[in-house]
Amino acid sequence: MFGRLLTNIYQKLPTIGVLSQGYINPMINQTRSVSGALKGIRWDPMPIHKVLRCRFPRPKETKRVKQGFKARMSTLHGRKIIMRRILNGKSILTH
């Protein structure tokens, strides 16, 4: 709604004479000449610099799976760790 309002206002400004006097965009003639000069240049749609990263598993997810509740409860020493944290009064037992 707001965008449509702006386009309507911008379309009616030339009839008022504001755009012709250069009040809105005083650089309008320079931008047209620059865009005309750049027509001969071929722009590549794909960027040259490509960085591929493996984004999964994230470090926190790996830590959660490795030191999570199910992993702790599956072994004897894991259950000892959980019991020690309970006795120390920790509210968060595992990741």
Order of alpha helices (4+ residues) and beta strands (2+ residues): alpha-alpha-alpha-alpha-alpha-alpha
